[in-house]
Amino acid sequence: MKQQVEVKELKEGKYVIIDDEPCIIKGLSKSKPGKHGSAKARIDAVGIFDGQKRSIVSSVSSKTFVPIVERKSAQVLSVSGDIAQLMDMEDYSTFEMQIPDEYKDRVNEGGDISYITAMGKMKIDLR
């Protein structure tokens, strides 16, 4: 899911969609309007799920899409290699998810973890 907002409403640490990928904004710079043009904004962001750096330049009055990012919690049912079987704590649905390398020692059977979901994609996020 996504919603539409004006570029001037965006802030660092918030989310934006660039190239159909939900990204977190790492840098935002705005220029002053010129003699015949409008103010521009440069947005530097990093993909939530793929970690790629992306940037866009747009008029501050134009509209862009922002993903609806949800942070959820789940219980770890089992761990098999780098795949964890999880059960969502709200609707009790079960699913499997890849464990990122930096979290391999922190994901244990019977423990609780948090994950984020946006635009049909999911990722373990233990911040």
GUKOLRO-571595 format. One record per residue: x, y, z of N, C-alpha, C in turn; residue in one letter. Coordinates in steps of 0.2 Angstrom, whole numbers, plus 5000, padded with zeros to 4 digits. Layout:
<pts>
XYZXYZXYZA ...
</pts>
This chain:
<pts>
500449945000500050005000500450065000M 500250114997500650184997500150244997K 500350294998499950354998500450414995Q 500050464993500350514989500450584993Q 501050614993501250674997501650714993V 501650784995502050824991502750824994E 503250834989503950824990504150864996V 503950924997504150975003503950945010K 503550895010503350865016503750815019E 504250785014504650735016505250755021L 505450715025506050725030506450665030K 507150685033507550625033507350575038E 507450515037507250455041506550435040G 506150465035505450445033505550405027K 505050385024505050335018504850365012Y 505050345006504850365000504950304995V 504550314989504650254984505050284978I 505550254977505950274971506050214967I 505950214960505950154956505550094958D 504950104961504550054963504850014969D 505250044973505650014979505550064985E 505250034990505250074996505950094999P 506050155000506750175003506650225009C 507150225013507250265019507650325017I 507450385018507750445016508350465020I 508950465017509550475021509850555020K 509650585015509850655014509250685010G 509150755012508650795008508950865008L 509050885002509250955001508750994996S 508651054998508151094994508551154991K 508451174985508751234982508151294982S 508451354982507951414981507651414974K 507051444973506851454967507251504963P 507251484956507651524952507151584949G 507451614944507051674941506451654937K 506551594934505951564930505751494932H 505951474938505851404939505651404947G 505451344948505251324955505851294959S 505751294966506251264970506251194969A 506851164969506951094968507251054974K 507050994975507350954980507650894978A 508250874981508650814979508550764985R 508350704984508150654989508650604988I 509050584993509550534993509250484998D 509150414995508850364999509250294998A 509050255003509350185003508750135003V 508750084998508150034998508149995005G 507549995007507449955013507549885013I 507349855007507449785006508049765002F 508349804998508949784994509549824996D 509549875000510049915002510449954997G 510149964991510450004985510250074986Q 510750124985510750194985510350214979K 509850264980509450294975509350364976R 509250404971509150474972508750504966S 508350554968507850584963507950664964I 507850694959507750774959507050794957V 506750834961506050844959505850914962S 505350944959505151004961504750994968S 504851044973504651034979503851034980V 503551064974502751064974502451004971S 502950964968502650904964502450844970S 502150794967501950744972502350684971K 502450644976502750574975502450534980T 502550464979502250414983502650394989F 502350384995502650355001502350295003V 502850245004502550175006502250175013P 501750135014501550125021501950065024I 502350085028502850035031502550015038V 502449945039502249925046502749885049E 502849895056503349855060502849815064R 503049745063502649695067503049655071K 502749615075503149565079502949495078S 503449445079503249375077503649335082A 503449275083503749225087504149175082Q 504749155084505149115080504949035081V 504649005077504448935078505048885077L 505448895071505948855070506448885066S 507148865066507648895062507948835059V 508048845052508348795048508848825043S 509448825045510048855041509948935042G 509748965036509649035037508949055035D 508449005036507749015035507449015042I 507049055044506649055050505949045049A 505549005052504848995052504549035057Q 504149085055503849135060503149135061L 502849155066502149165067501949235070M 501549265066501349335067501049335074D 501149385078500849385085500149415084M 499949455079499249485078498749435075E 498949405070498449365066498649285066D 499149275070499449205070499549165064Y 499649205059499849165052500549145053S 500749095049501449075049501749085042T 502349095042502749105036503449095037F 503849095031504549085032504949145029E 505449165032505849225030506649215031M 506949235026507749235026507949275032Q 508449245036508749285041509349315039I 509449385039510049425037510649405041P 511249405038511849385041511949415048D 511749485048511949525054511549505060E 510949465059510549445064510549365066Y 510949325062510949255063511049235070K 511449265074511549245081511049275086D 510549315084510049345088509349315087R 509249275082508649235080508649165083V 508249155088508249085091507549065092N 507548995092506848965092506548985099E 505848995098505449015104505549095106G 506049125103506049195104505649245100G 505549305102505149355098505649395094D 505449415088505749465084505349515081I 505549565078505149615074505349615067S 504849625063504949625056504649685053Y 504849705047504449765044504149735037I 503649765035503249745029503049805025T 503149805019502949865015502949845007A 502349855004502249844997502349764996M 502049725000502049654999502749625000G 503249655003503849625005503949625012K 504349585015504549575022505249565023M 505449595029506149585031506249585039K 506649545041506749545048507149605050I 506949645055507349705057507349705065D 507849695068507949685075508249755078L 508049815076508249875079507949885086R 
</pts>
